[in-house]
Structure formats: C-alpha cells, structure tokens
Amino acid sequence: MNKTKSDNKKNKGKQAWYVWPIKATVISLFLALALSFGTELALSGAGVAVAVVLLFVLINIAVAFDMVGLAVASCDLTPLNAMASRRIKGARHAVTLCHNASKVSSIFCDIVGDSIGIITGVCGAVLALALSRELEGLAALAIAVVVSAVIAALTIGGKACMKRFALLYSTQIVLFCGKVMALFRKEGRPRRKKKKGVKHE
C-alpha cells in the first residue's frame, strides 16, 4: 500500500529530533574554528589593550545572545499575534521566532554563546601570557588564575543580570529582533487555507 501524506509528515516529525542536534554540532564545529582562527589572527602580535577590548566585546556578545535566546524561549505569543494582526513591523518575524523557539534558543544560547565562551578562554590565555612575560613561577600562575576568574565572573554575572531582563521584557526583545529581521527580509502575508473541493467525475 502507498503511504499517505499524513504518514509522510509523521515520519518527518520522527526524524527531526536527531537531525537538528547533528546540524548544531556541525555548525558549532565550523563556527568555533572560524572564531578561533580569527581571534588568533587578531591577537597575533597585539598588545594587552587590544586583548582586553576584544575580550569585553566577546563577553558582551555572548551575554546579549544568551538574553535573546532566553527571551524567545519564554515569550508569550498572544501579544505578538495581536501585533501581527495589526501589521506592526517585525511582528510576524517575531512570531516565526517563537514558533521555532527551541532551535532559535539553541542557536543563540548554545551554538553562538558557548562558541564565544571558548574564544574568550583563548583571549584570556593570550592576555595572561602578555601580562606574565616578565614573571615566573607562582606570580605567572597567579595572573593566569586571576584572569580566568575575572572572565568567568563577568560572563556569568552578565548572563545572570540579563536573564531577569529577558524574562521581564521578552516580548519587547523578540519584537526588536523581528524588526531587525524585517530590514533584511520582507514579511510575507499569512497563508490562507485552501478549501478542498470535491471532484466530480
């Protein structure tokens, strides 16, 4: 017997659970490689000031992406649907983000956020090495430990602050992301369901 369309949809749904983790792993691998390569190029021969600036920029990006990922995952669709019905710019894109909340949250929090977290470790190592060039033994070790601790504290503290902000203003954050998406992609009209006609022989 031939499989019906409903059976095909069910089979696709069953396969989806492992397809996305594989894609996320591959994307994370290449993103981490690209970021690591770019960071190494940027920091090769750079001074302490450049390493510190790049470090703070990366930490802020990681915190911002984590905030957006949490906002999308916790956002209520009701006000966004109302805005989309009034054709407010970016609202339909925001609704789309919420419909794909698991993937969007994974991309923002895990793929981008964690990849940048790895790169901040690289920056911290370069910064610690630059600060401890003229030191040896316990002094060099102490600088490396302090630098790593400061990076971890700033990252964790920043994410903790932004998590509360993301939960309180999730709708506004997701709508803002929708407006940014609208700058690069036009919002399509909602699809209307086609009425199934009965064919007469």
N, CA and C of each residue as an Amber inpcrd file, in Angstrom:
protein
   603
   0.8450000  -1.1990000   0.0000000   0.0000000   0.0000000   0.0000000
   0.8740000   1.2400000   0.0000000   0.3880000   2.3010000  -0.7030000
   1.1240000   3.5520000  -0.7630000   0.9110000   4.3480000   0.5140000
   1.9650000   5.0130000   0.9410000   1.8680000   5.8280000   2.1470000
   1.1300000   7.1250000   1.8420000   0.2730000   7.5360000   2.7300000
  -0.4580000   8.7900000   2.5630000   0.4160000   9.9630000   2.9740000
  -0.0530000  11.1850000   2.6720000   0.6870000  12.3940000   3.0270000
   0.8220000  12.5410000   4.5360000  -0.2180000  12.1680000   5.2900000
  -0.1670000  12.2690000   6.7520000   0.9010000  11.3440000   7.3230000
   1.0550000  10.1600000   6.7250000   2.0890000   9.2270000   7.1840000
   3.4820000   9.7830000   6.9350000   3.6560000  10.4460000   5.7710000
   4.9540000  11.0480000   5.4490000   5.3030000  12.1590000   6.4220000
   4.3070000  12.9640000   6.7880000   4.5370000  14.0470000   7.7450000
   4.9340000  13.4940000   9.1030000   4.2830000  12.4000000   9.5120000
   4.6170000  11.7870000  10.7960000   6.0360000  11.2490000  10.7920000
   6.4550000  10.6510000   9.6900000   7.8120000  10.1150000   9.5890000
   8.8520000  11.2200000   9.6360000   8.5470000  12.3640000   8.9820000
   9.4660000  13.5010000   9.0160000   9.5920000  14.0390000  10.4310000
   8.4630000  14.0600000  11.1600000   8.4860000  14.5400000  12.5320000
   9.3030000  13.6470000  13.4390000   9.2600000  12.3220000  13.1690000
  10.0300000  11.3850000  13.9740000  11.5270000  11.5390000  13.7280000
  11.9160000  11.8750000  12.5020000  13.3190000  12.0170000  12.1670000
  13.9120000  13.3360000  12.6600000  13.0510000  14.3320000  12.8970000
  13.5350000  15.6850000  13.1900000  14.3290000  15.7720000  14.4850000
  14.0570000  14.8780000  15.4470000  14.6860000  15.0200000  16.7660000
  16.1980000  14.8400000  16.7090000  16.7240000  14.0200000  15.8190000
  18.1680000  13.8180000  15.7670000  18.8340000  14.6110000  14.6450000
  18.0370000  15.1200000  13.7000000  18.6150000  15.9040000  12.5950000
  19.1750000  17.2150000  13.1130000  18.4050000  17.9150000  13.9570000
  18.8590000  19.2150000  14.4540000  20.1120000  19.1150000  15.3270000
  20.1980000  18.1780000  16.2890000  21.4440000  18.0660000  17.0650000
  22.6810000  17.8440000  16.2020000  22.5280000  17.0470000  15.1260000
  23.6640000  16.8320000  14.2260000  24.0490000  18.1320000  13.5330000
  23.0440000  18.8510000  13.0400000  23.3120000  20.1350000  12.3830000
  23.9620000  21.1130000  13.3530000  23.4510000  21.1540000  14.5890000
  24.0020000  22.0680000  15.5940000  25.4550000  21.7450000  15.9000000
  25.7810000  20.4510000  15.9470000  27.1620000  20.0400000  16.2110000
  28.0940000  20.4850000  15.0930000  27.6660000  20.2770000  13.8530000
  28.4920000  20.6630000  12.7000000  28.6670000  22.1740000  12.6390000
  27.5720000  22.9100000  12.8470000  27.6420000  24.3730000  12.8190000
  28.5680000  24.8800000  13.9190000  28.4490000  24.2990000  15.1200000
  29.2920000  24.7160000  16.2420000  30.7710000  24.4640000  15.9470000
  31.0570000  23.3370000  15.3100000  32.4420000  22.9940000  14.9790000
  33.0570000  24.0460000  14.0610000  32.3540000  24.3420000  12.9680000
  32.9070000  25.2930000  11.9950000  32.9140000  26.7210000  12.5380000
  31.9010000  27.0660000  13.3580000  31.8760000  28.4030000  13.9510000
  33.0220000  28.5890000  14.9310000  33.2660000  27.5710000  15.7540000
  34.3700000  27.6410000  16.7160000  35.7160000  27.7210000  16.0030000
  35.8570000  26.9620000  14.9170000  37.0990000  27.0100000  14.1430000
  37.3160000  28.3990000  13.5450000  36.2430000  28.9690000  12.9750000
  36.3500000  30.2860000  12.3520000  36.6600000  31.3630000  13.3860000
  35.9740000  31.3020000  14.5260000  36.2060000  32.2970000  15.5750000
  37.6040000  32.1600000  16.1770000  38.0430000  30.9120000  16.3680000
  39.3790000  30.6910000  16.9170000  40.4540000  31.2120000  15.9710000
  40.2760000  30.9310000  14.6770000  41.2350000  31.3960000  13.6810000
  41.2620000  32.9180000  13.6270000  40.0740000  33.5300000  13.6330000
  40.0010000  34.9840000  13.6000000  40.6030000  35.6260000  14.8350000
  40.3610000  34.9990000  15.9820000  40.9170000  35.5310000  17.2350000
  42.4280000  35.4360000  17.2510000  42.9460000  34.3050000  16.7740000
  44.4040000  34.1370000  16.7270000  45.0450000  35.1800000  15.8170000
  44.3970000  35.4580000  14.6730000  44.9220000  36.4720000  13.7580000
  44.8700000  37.8580000  14.3860000  43.7530000  38.1510000  15.0740000
  43.5840000  39.4790000  15.6720000  44.5590000  39.7110000  16.8180000
  44.8800000  38.6320000  17.5470000  45.7250000  38.7820000  18.7320000
  47.2050000  38.5170000  18.4670000  47.5190000  38.0450000  17.2680000
  48.9270000  37.7720000  16.9740000  49.7180000  39.0720000  16.9310000
  50.6080000  39.2220000  17.8690000  51.4090000  40.4400000  17.9420000
  50.6870000  41.6230000  18.5510000  49.4400000  41.4320000  19.0150000
  48.6770000  42.5310000  19.6080000  49.0900000  42.7400000  21.0590000
  48.8410000  43.9290000  21.5390000  49.1770000  44.2570000  22.9150000
  48.0750000  43.9000000  23.8840000  48.2970000  44.2510000  25.1470000
  47.3330000  43.9560000  26.2020000  46.0210000  44.7020000  25.9720000
  46.1030000  45.9490000  25.5190000  44.9070000  46.7740000  25.3250000
  43.9610000  46.1460000  24.2980000  44.5230000  45.6480000  23.1920000
  43.7010000  45.0220000  22.1480000  43.0360000  43.7530000  22.6900000
  43.7650000  42.9650000  23.4390000  43.2180000  41.7280000  24.0070000
  42.0880000  42.0290000  24.9820000  42.2430000  43.0710000  25.7950000
  41.2070000  43.4390000  26.7700000  39.9500000  43.9130000  26.0630000
  40.1090000  44.7680000  25.0370000  38.9560000  45.2870000  24.2930000
  38.2110000  44.1430000  23.6000000  38.9500000  43.2880000  22.9270000
  38.3320000  42.1530000  22.2350000  37.6340000  41.2280000  23.2220000
  38.2230000  41.0500000  24.3820000  37.6440000  40.2000000  25.4120000
  36.3020000  40.7390000  25.8910000  36.2440000  42.0400000  26.1720000
  34.9920000  42.6450000  26.6330000  33.9280000  42.6230000  25.5380000
  34.3240000  42.8240000  24.3020000  33.3680000  42.7670000  23.1870000
  32.7640000  41.3750000  23.0820000  33.5960000  40.3540000  23.1540000
  33.1130000  38.9730000  23.0580000  32.2030000  38.6000000  24.2150000
  32.5510000  39.0430000  25.4160000  31.7050000  38.7560000  26.5760000
  30.3380000  39.4070000  26.4270000  30.3100000  40.6550000  25.9610000
  29.0360000  41.3530000  25.7530000  28.1890000  40.6680000  24.6840000
  28.8360000  40.1900000  23.6210000  28.0990000  39.4800000  22.5730000
  27.4960000  38.1900000  23.1290000  28.2820000  37.4460000  23.8990000
  27.7940000  36.1950000  24.4880000  26.6080000  36.4520000  25.4160000
  26.7010000  37.4920000  26.2170000  25.6170000  37.8340000  27.1420000
  24.3600000  38.2480000  26.3780000  24.5280000  39.0610000  25.3220000
  23.3890000  39.5310000  24.5290000  22.6850000  38.3720000  23.8270000
  23.4570000  37.4540000  23.2520000  22.8560000  36.3150000  22.5590000
  22.1440000  35.3950000  23.5380000  22.6950000  35.2190000  24.7140000
  22.0420000  34.4010000  25.7350000  20.7140000  35.0310000  26.1580000
  20.6930000  36.3490000  26.2620000  19.4660000  37.0630000  26.6270000
  18.3870000  36.8730000  25.5680000  18.7550000  37.0060000  24.2980000
  17.7840000  36.8470000  23.2120000  17.2610000  35.4120000  23.1680000
  18.1440000  34.4410000  23.3190000  17.7150000  33.0440000  23.3030000
  16.7110000  32.7320000  24.3980000  16.9440000  33.2480000  25.5960000
  16.0150000  33.0340000  26.7030000  14.7060000  33.7790000  26.4740000
  14.7900000  34.9870000  25.9160000  13.5840000  35.7730000  25.6470000
  12.6790000  35.0650000  24.6540000  13.2580000  34.4910000  23.6140000
  12.4660000  33.7670000  22.6090000  11.8220000  32.5310000  23.2300000
  12.5690000  31.8260000  24.0690000  12.0550000  30.6010000  24.6900000
  10.9320000  30.8790000  25.6860000  10.9320000  32.0610000  26.3110000
   9.9500000  32.3600000  27.3590000   8.8710000  33.3440000  26.9160000
   8.9030000  33.7560000  25.6560000   7.9870000  34.7970000  25.1830000
   6.5630000  34.2670000  25.0180000   5.5950000  35.1240000  25.3360000
   4.1760000  34.7940000  25.1630000   3.7520000  35.2070000  23.7580000
   3.1470000  34.2830000  23.0210000   2.7700000  34.5500000  21.6380000
   1.5530000  35.4600000  21.4910000   0.7280000  35.5530000  22.5160000
  -0.5320000  36.2810000  22.3950000  -0.3500000  37.7430000  21.9790000
   0.4760000  38.5400000  22.6650000   0.6460000  39.9310000  22.2280000
   1.3050000  40.0590000  20.8590000   2.1890000  39.1340000  20.5300000
   2.8390000  39.1940000  19.2160000   1.8600000  38.8650000  18.1070000
   0.9650000  37.9120000  18.3510000  -0.0690000  37.6050000  17.3610000
  -0.9880000  38.8040000  17.1450000  -1.2920000  39.4980000  18.2450000
  -2.1370000  40.6920000  18.1260000  -1.4290000  41.7780000  17.3120000
  -0.1410000  41.9540000  17.5460000   0.6290000  42.9340000  16.7800000
   0.7180000  42.5410000  15.3070000   0.8860000  41.2380000  15.0570000
   0.9710000  40.7650000  13.6780000  -0.3320000  41.0020000  12.9330000
  -1.4670000  40.8370000  13.6400000  -2.7730000  41.0870000  13.0150000
  -2.9640000  42.5660000  12.6930000  -2.2880000  43.4420000  13.4630000
  -2.3490000  44.8880000  13.1790000  -1.2380000  45.3300000  12.2350000
  -0.4930000  44.3540000  11.7280000   0.5710000  44.5840000  10.7590000
   1.6760000  45.5050000  11.2870000   1.9960000  45.3330000  12.5570000
   3.1210000  46.0780000  13.1260000   4.4210000  45.4780000  12.5900000
   5.3130000  46.3350000  12.1640000   6.5500000  45.8940000  11.5280000
   7.3570000  44.9910000  12.4600000   7.7710000  43.8640000  11.9350000
   8.5960000  42.9270000  12.6890000   7.8140000  41.9120000  13.4930000
   6.5030000  42.1140000  13.6420000   5.7130000  41.2210000  14.4950000
   5.6240000  39.8110000  13.9270000   5.4640000  39.7060000  12.6100000
   5.3540000  38.3720000  12.0020000   6.6660000  37.6090000  12.1020000
   7.7700000  38.3090000  11.9370000   9.0650000  37.6670000  12.1140000
   9.2360000  37.2250000  13.5730000   8.7500000  38.0520000  14.4980000
   8.8340000  37.7000000  15.9200000   8.0190000  36.4470000  16.2230000
   6.8510000  36.3370000  15.6000000   6.0130000  35.1500000  15.7700000
   6.7310000  33.9130000  15.2270000   7.3900000  34.0890000  14.0810000
   8.1510000  32.9800000  13.4950000   9.2620000  32.5220000  14.4270000
   9.9400000  33.4810000  15.0590000  10.9940000  33.1360000  16.0230000
  10.4320000  32.2930000  17.1680000   9.2700000  32.6920000  17.6640000
   8.6520000  31.9670000  18.7800000   8.1820000  30.5740000  18.3680000
   7.7180000  30.4460000  17.1250000   7.2990000  29.1360000  16.6430000
   8.4810000  28.1730000  16.5330000   9.6730000  28.7350000  16.3580000
  10.8990000  27.9260000  16.2800000  11.7790000  28.1690000  17.5040000
  11.1310000  28.3170000  18.6500000  11.8360000  28.7210000  19.8760000
  12.9640000  27.7690000  20.2590000  12.7530000  26.4690000  20.1140000
  13.7840000  25.5150000  20.5340000  15.0510000  25.6640000  19.7000000
  14.8850000  25.8050000  18.3870000  16.0490000  25.9540000  17.5090000
  16.7150000  27.3150000  17.7030000  15.8900000  28.3660000  17.8010000
  16.4360000  29.7210000  17.9730000  17.1990000  29.8120000  19.2840000
  16.6200000  29.2700000  20.3510000  17.2890000  29.2860000  21.6520000
  18.5890000  28.4980000  21.6180000  18.5750000  27.3660000  20.9110000
  19.7830000  26.5590000  20.7930000  20.8790000  27.2970000  20.0290000
  20.4870000  27.9900000  18.9480000  21.4610000  28.7400000  18.1530000
  22.0610000  29.8760000  18.9630000  21.2130000  30.6420000  19.6280000
  21.6870000  31.8310000  20.3410000  22.4350000  31.4600000  21.6240000
  21.8690000  30.5590000  22.4130000  22.4610000  30.2480000  23.7190000
  23.6050000  29.2410000  23.6290000  23.4100000  28.2120000  22.8140000
  24.3870000  27.1280000  22.7850000  25.4490000  27.3290000  21.7050000
  24.9980000  27.4230000  20.4480000  25.9660000  27.4770000  19.3490000
  26.8140000  28.7430000  19.4210000  26.1350000  29.9100000  19.4180000
  26.8800000  31.1770000  19.4240000  27.4530000  31.4630000  20.8110000
  26.6190000  31.3740000  21.8340000  27.0510000  31.7140000  23.1870000
  28.2110000  30.8750000  23.6820000  28.0900000  29.5550000  23.5400000
  29.1560000  28.6720000  24.0280000  30.4110000  28.7650000  23.1670000
  30.2240000  28.9640000  21.8470000  31.3970000  29.1200000  20.9730000
  32.1930000  30.3590000  21.3570000  31.4850000  31.4480000  21.6290000
  32.1710000  32.6720000  22.0540000  32.8170000  32.4720000  23.4160000
  32.1740000  31.6720000  24.2720000  32.7670000  31.3630000  25.5770000
  34.1160000  30.6770000  25.4380000  34.2240000  29.7990000  24.4430000
  35.5080000  29.1310000  24.1960000  36.5540000  30.1540000  23.7490000
  36.1290000  31.0830000  22.8910000  37.0660000  32.0730000  22.3600000
  37.5190000  33.0430000  23.4550000  36.6390000  33.3530000  24.3910000
  37.0580000  34.2150000  25.4980000  38.1510000  33.5500000  26.3260000
  38.1060000  32.2200000  26.3940000  39.1800000  31.4920000  27.0790000
  40.5080000  31.6640000  26.3610000  40.4500000  31.6640000  25.0230000
  41.6650000  31.8880000  24.2330000  42.2040000  33.2930000  24.4820000
  41.2980000  34.2730000  24.4740000  41.7080000  35.6610000  24.7330000
  42.3070000  35.8000000  26.1260000  41.6900000  35.1140000  27.0890000
  42.2020000  35.1700000  28.4500000  43.5970000  34.5900000  28.5520000
  43.8470000  33.4940000  27.8220000  45.1740000  32.8730000  27.8400000
  46.2190000  33.8050000  27.2350000  45.8370000  34.4640000  26.1210000
  46.7500000  35.4130000  25.4790000  47.0220000  36.5970000  26.3910000
  45.9620000  37.0870000  27.0580000  46.1130000  38.2250000  27.9640000
  46.9950000  37.8520000  29.1530000  46.7610000  36.6690000  29.7280000
  47.5780000  36.2240000  30.8640000  49.0370000  36.0600000  30.4680000
  49.2600000  35.5530000  29.2510000  50.6290000  35.3810000  28.7660000
  51.3210000  36.7250000  28.5770000  50.5610000  37.6910000  28.0540000
  51.1380000  39.0250000  27.8340000  51.4760000  39.7090000  29.1580000
  50.6320000  39.4950000  30.1730000  50.8600000  40.1450000  31.4690000
  51.9860000  39.4790000  32.2600000  52.2250000  38.2070000  31.9900000
  53.2040000  37.4710000  32.8030000  54.4940000  37.1570000  32.0520000
  54.7930000  37.9140000  31.0140000  56.0010000  37.6630000  30.2290000
  57.2840000  37.8210000  31.0500000  57.2700000  38.7930000  31.9280000
  58.4730000  39.0670000  32.7070000  58.4340000  38.4120000  34.0860000
  57.4210000  37.5910000  34.3180000  57.2730000  36.9440000  35.6260000
  57.4860000  35.4360000  35.4950000  57.7420000  34.8000000  36.5970000
  57.9480000  33.3630000  36.6020000  57.3020000  32.7290000  37.8350000
  57.1420000  31.4500000  37.7750000  56.6630000  30.7020000  38.9350000
  55.2590000  31.0500000  39.3750000  55.1160000  31.2670000  40.6850000
  53.8020000  31.4990000  41.2790000  53.1580000  32.7960000  40.7930000
  53.9520000  33.8070000  40.5110000  53.4130000  35.0830000  40.0490000
  52.7130000  34.9160000  38.7020000  53.3420000  34.2150000  37.7670000
  52.7370000  33.9710000  36.4510000  51.4790000  33.1200000  36.5880000
  51.5450000  32.1220000  37.4690000  50.3770000  31.2580000  37.7010000
  49.2310000  32.0530000  38.3090000  49.5440000  32.9510000  39.2480000
  48.5150000  33.7640000  39.9000000  47.8130000  34.6620000  38.8840000
  48.5640000  35.2560000  37.9700000  47.9640000  36.1160000  36.9470000
  47.0280000  35.3050000  36.0500000  47.4600000  34.1240000  35.6390000
  46.6210000  33.2720000  34.7920000  45.3160000  32.9050000  35.4990000
  45.4110000  32.5790000  36.7850000  44.2180000  32.2070000  37.5580000
  43.2810000  33.3970000  37.7190000  43.8380000  34.5640000  38.0210000
  43.0220000  35.7680000  38.2170000  42.3120000  36.1630000  36.9280000
  43.0350000  36.1210000  35.8080000  42.4320000  36.4680000  34.5160000
  41.2740000  35.5290000  34.1860000  41.4790000  34.2250000  34.3720000
  40.4150000  33.2490000  34.1070000  39.2100000  33.4700000  35.0150000
  39.4820000  33.7830000  36.2950000  38.3930000  34.0130000  37.2550000
  37.5960000  35.2650000  36.9000000  38.2790000  36.3240000  36.4850000
  37.5930000  37.5710000  36.1160000  36.7170000  37.3580000  34.8860000
  37.2430000  36.6300000  33.8830000  36.4640000  36.3500000  32.6750000
  35.2060000  35.5550000  33.0160000  35.3580000  34.5140000  33.8420000
  34.2120000  33.6940000  34.2460000  33.1960000  34.5090000  35.0270000
  33.6780000  35.3710000  35.9390000  32.7810000  36.1870000  36.7580000
  31.9920000  37.1760000  35.9020000  32.6680000  37.8240000  34.9620000
  31.9890000  38.7910000  34.0930000  30.9500000  38.1080000  33.2030000
  31.3110000  36.9520000  32.6860000  30.3840000  36.2250000  31.8020000
  29.1630000  35.7290000  32.5680000  29.4080000  35.0710000  33.6890000
  28.2970000  34.5260000  34.4810000  27.4430000  35.6450000  35.0770000
  28.1070000  36.6860000  35.6100000  27.3690000  37.8050000  36.1880000
  26.5360000  38.5340000  35.1500000  27.1160000  38.7480000  33.9580000
  26.3720000  39.4100000  32.8950000  25.1640000  38.6080000  32.4580000
  25.3310000  37.2950000  32.3040000  24.2130000  36.4480000  31.9010000
  23.1360000  36.4040000  32.9750000  23.5510000  36.4000000  34.2510000
  22.5770000  36.3820000  35.3520000  21.7230000  37.6500000  35.3540000
  22.3550000  38.7960000  35.1180000  21.6140000  40.0640000  35.0690000
  20.6570000  40.1020000  33.8860000  21.1350000  39.6400000  32.7220000
  20.3240000  39.6940000  31.5140000  19.2040000  38.6710000  31.4950000
  19.3400000  37.5890000  32.2620000  18.2690000  36.5930000  32.3120000
  17.0000000  37.2010000  32.9010000  17.1320000  37.9720000  33.9560000
  15.9660000  38.6220000  34.5560000  15.3690000  39.6360000  33.5760000
  16.2460000  40.3760000  32.9070000  15.7890000  41.3540000  31.9140000
  15.0550000  40.6500000  30.7730000  15.5750000  39.4880000  30.3520000
  14.9580000  38.7350000  29.2600000  13.5760000  38.2270000  29.6410000
  13.4060000  37.7910000  30.8890000  12.1170000  37.2830000  31.3410000
  11.0860000  38.4040000  31.5000000  11.5330000  39.5660000  31.9450000
  10.6110000  40.6870000  32.1620000  10.1920000  41.3560000  30.8590000
  11.1130000  41.4280000  29.9030000  10.8470000  42.1640000  28.6590000
  11.0060000  41.2540000  27.4390000  10.5570000  40.0160000  27.5600000
  10.7230000  39.0580000  26.4640000  10.0100000  39.5010000  25.1930000
   8.7890000  40.0270000  25.3370000   8.0250000  40.4540000  24.1560000
   8.7340000  41.5740000  23.4130000   9.2200000  42.5670000  24.1580000
   9.9110000  43.6940000  23.5280000  11.2070000  43.2540000  22.8540000
  11.9160000  42.3360000  23.4920000  13.1900000  41.8570000  22.9280000
  12.9490000  41.0840000  21.6350000  11.9670000  40.1810000  21.6560000
  11.6760000  39.3800000  20.4680000  11.1370000  40.2600000  19.3450000
  10.3060000  41.2450000  19.6800000   9.7930000  42.1660000  18.6640000
  10.9250000  42.9720000  18.0460000  11.8780000  43.3960000  18.8660000
  13.0350000  44.1210000  18.3380000  13.8230000  43.2400000  17.3600000
  14.0010000  41.9690000  17.7180000  14.6890000  41.0450000  16.8120000
  13.9040000  40.8710000  15.5160000  12.5760000  40.8330000  15.6400000
  11.7420000  40.7380000  14.4470000  11.8910000  41.9510000  13.5490000
  12.0140000  43.1230000  14.1510000  12.2050000  44.3490000  13.3560000
  13.5550000  44.3430000  12.6580000  14.5710000  43.8250000  13.3330000
  15.8920000  43.7140000  12.6990000  15.8180000  42.7440000  11.5220000
  15.1130000  41.6220000  11.7030000  14.9420000  40.6650000  10.6080000
  14.1870000  41.2790000   9.4430000  13.2200000  42.1530000   9.7470000
  12.4120000  42.7880000   8.6970000  13.2440000  43.7040000   7.8080000
  14.3770000  44.1730000   8.3140000  15.2520000  45.0200000   7.5000000
  15.9050000  44.2300000   6.3690000  16.0690000  42.9280000   6.5720000
  16.7580000  42.0930000   5.5890000  15.8160000  41.1480000   4.8500000
  14.6210000  40.9610000   5.4060000  13.6900000  40.0260000   4.7880000
  12.2730000  40.5580000   4.9120000  11.5680000  40.6010000   3.7950000
  10.2060000  41.1180000   3.8010000   9.2760000  40.1460000   4.5150000
   8.3100000  40.7290000   5.1910000   7.3360000  39.9100000   5.9010000
   6.2690000  39.4330000   4.9260000   6.0840000  38.1340000   4.8820000
   5.0820000  37.5700000   3.9850000   3.6970000  37.6180000   4.5910000
   2.7320000  37.5550000   3.7400000   1.3520000  37.5260000   4.2090000
   1.0280000  36.1480000   4.7620000   0.1570000  36.1140000   5.7590000
  -0.2200000  34.8010000   6.3130000  -0.9140000  33.9410000   5.2690000
  -0.5640000  32.6730000   5.2290000  -1.1550000  31.7790000   4.2460000
  -2.6000000  31.4520000   4.5890000  -3.4200000  31.4580000   3.5690000
  -4.8160000  31.0920000   3.7590000  -5.0010000  29.6240000   3.4220000
  -5.8000000  28.9820000   4.2180000  -6.0520000  27.5720000   3.9650000
  -6.9490000  27.3990000   2.7510000  -6.5240000  26.5470000   1.8370000
  -7.3040000  26.3030000   0.6330000  -8.4520000  25.3540000   0.9390000
  -9.5960000  25.6990000   0.3920000 -10.7490000  24.8420000   0.5880000
 -10.6530000  23.6420000  -0.3610000 -10.8090000  22.4970000   0.2020000
 -10.7400000  21.2990000  -0.6100000 -12.0540000  21.0870000  -1.3570000
 -11.9520000  21.0880000  -2.6680000 -13.1430000  20.8770000  -3.4830000
 -13.3410000  19.4070000  -3.8040000 -14.5500000  19.0400000  -4.0610000
 -14.8750000  17.6530000  -4.3950000 -14.9070000  17.5190000  -5.8980000
 -14.0920000  16.6530000  -6.4030000 -14.0690000  16.4410000  -7.8590000
 -15.1870000  15.5010000  -8.2740000 -15.8960000  15.9540000  -9.3150000
 -16.9930000  15.1180000  -9.8480000 -16.5230000  14.4660000 -11.1250000
 -16.7780000  13.2330000 -11.2430000 -16.3710000  12.5300000 -12.4460000
 -17.3840000  12.7390000 -13.5400000
